[in-house]
Amino acid sequence: MVKLSAELIEQAAQYTNPVRDRELDLRGYKIPVIENLGATLDQFDTLDFSDNEVRKLDGFPLLRRLKTLLMNSNRICRIGENLEQALPNLRELILTSNNIQELGDLDPLATIKTLSLLSLLRNPVTNKKHYRLYVINKLPQLRVLDFQKVKLKVCEQEGCRPHENVFLRVSELKLEFSIAKLVQPGEFCPCLPLGSKLAVFTLFFT
């Protein structure tokens, strides 16, 4: 495992991604703990922590610029409290392929009022009864859950009518790019049409 040090952050790849956001690439270092992110000087819109060994989603300093956090393929089983204080503008959180077990484990996300896109695919919690309705009730501002559009009818049935003034617009290009980054070459993704190339993204909501 590799400590997330200021030196590693300085050496990691950084670039402007296809949706014109500044991104820091910390994929695949087997990082166990999120720390020392003050060394980023809050210069990034997107942080990619995919394919690491993080067990708890916490340890963030104040990062006002951060909008997208990619945490897929870690070992996350706990979510820290008060994330909204450190990440006041977080819009998209990808937690695909982690180890979140219980519905109650998701409750800390309810305080992130800016969150409009959340993926918990391939977590044990998604097998819980009423999982999707529970999440929508806790986060009524969500527009996309597990890469499926949150429908107004479902929210009304559960008494969690979305508030349009809270909604944050998620551009199709940005959403499609987020999906494409999670798909390995040759892997089938139900969110993308068969035979499509990831260079040309087409997203189908069901």
N, C-alpha and C positions, 0 to 999 in steps of 0.2 A: 504494500500500500504506500501511497505517496501523500505526504503532508501538503496541504494547500497553502503554500508559502507565498510571500510577496514576490520572490524570485520566479516561482512557477507562473504566477499570474503575468509577470512582465514578459516571460518567454513564450507564453501561449499564443496561438494564432488569433489574430483579430482582423476583422474585415467588414466591409459593407455588404450585407446579404442581398438576395434578389428583391426584397421588399424595401431596400434602402435604409435598413436599420443597422446600426453599429452592433456587431456581435463579437463576443469573446468565446472562443472554442476551448472548453475544458473537458472534452470527451475522452473517456477511456484511460484516465490516469489512475483509476482505482482509489480515488480520494474517499476517505471514510467520514470526514467531518467538514462541514462548511465553515470556513474561518478566513480571516485576513482579507476579506473582500474590500476593505477600505482602500487597498492598494489599487483598485480599479479607478479610483477617483471619480466614481459615478459617471463614467464616460460611455456606458453601453446601454442600448435599448434591449438587447437580448443576451442572456447567459445560457450557454449550453453545457449542462452537467451530465449529459447522457453517458451511460455505461461506466458508472462509478460504483462506489460501495457505501454511499450515504444511507444512514439508517433513520435519521431524524431531520425533518425539514425545519431548520432554524439556523441561527448564527449569522444572520444578515445585518450589516450596518445599515444606516439610512442610505437608500439608493432611490432617489427621486426619479431618475431617468428610466429605470428598469420597467419594461412593459411585458416582456415575454421571458418565461423561465422554463427551460426544458430539462426535466429531471427523469426522463424515462430510463428504464433499465438500471435502476439502483436497488437498494434494499429498504426503502423507506417504509417504516411501520408506524411512525409517530409524526405528527405535525405540530410545530411549536405554536405557542400563543402569541397574539399581538403582532402577527406578520404584517398587518396593515400599517403599523407604525413604521416599520423598516422599509416596506415596499408600498408606498402610498398610491402608486400609479400602475400597479400590476394588473394586466388585463388578461393574459393567457398563461395558464399553468398546465404543463403536461406532466402527468404522474403515471403514465402508462408503464406497465410491467414493473410494479413494485409489490410491497407486501402489506398493504393496508387491509386490516381484517374486519373491523366492526364499523357500523354506521356512525356510532358515537365518535370514532376516531377522526371523522371528517368535520366535526363541529367547529374546530378552530378556523376553518375556512370561511365560516359565516360572517366573520368580521371584515372580510376583504370585499368591500362594497363595489370596488372597481372591476372585479373579476367578471369577465363576460364569456370566457372560453375555458373549459376544464375537461381534461381527459383522465379517467381512472381505469381505462381498459386494462385487462389482464392483472387486476388486483382481486384478491379474494372477496373484498367487500361488494363487488359487483354482483355476486351470486346471492346476496341477502335479499329477502323478500321486500318488495317496495323500495329497493335501492334508488331507482331513478327518481321516484316521487319524493323520497326523503331528501335527496340532494337538491332538487328543484325548490322544495319548500324552505330549505335552509338558505339557499342562494337564489332568491327570486329574480335577481337581475341577470342571471345566466342566459345567454343567447344560444350557446352551443355546449352540449354535454356529451362526451365520448364521440365527438365528431358527428353528432346528430342534432339537428335544430330543435331547440326547446319550443314546443308548440303552445300557443296561448290556451287552447282548449284543455290541455292537460293541467296547466297551472290553475285555471279556473275551477276545475273539478276538485283540486286539492286545496282550494282556498288560498292560493299563493299567486294571485294575479300580478304579473310583472308590471313595474312602473316604467313607462316609456321614457320618462325624463332621466332615469338612471342608466338606461341601456347605453352601451358603448358600441359604436359601429365597428364590426370586424370585416375588413375587406376580404373579398373572396380570394384574392391572390395570396394574402398573408395566411389565411386559413389553409389553403391548399398547399402552400409551401411548408407549413408546419406538419401537415400529414405526410407529405413526401419525404421529409427528413427522417421520419420514423420508420419508413419502409425500407427493408434491406433489398438489394438487387435480387430479383427473381421471386420475391415474397409477394403473395397475394394480399391485396388490401381491399376489403369490401367497400371502402369509401371512394375508390377510384375505379373507373370502368375497365373491364377486361380489355387487354390489348393496348392500353394507353401507355404512353411514355411519360416518365415523371418530368420530363422537360416541358411537357404541355399538360397542365393540370386541369382536370375537370372534376368537380366535386358534386356528388349527388346526395342530397339530404332525403331521408326517409321519414 
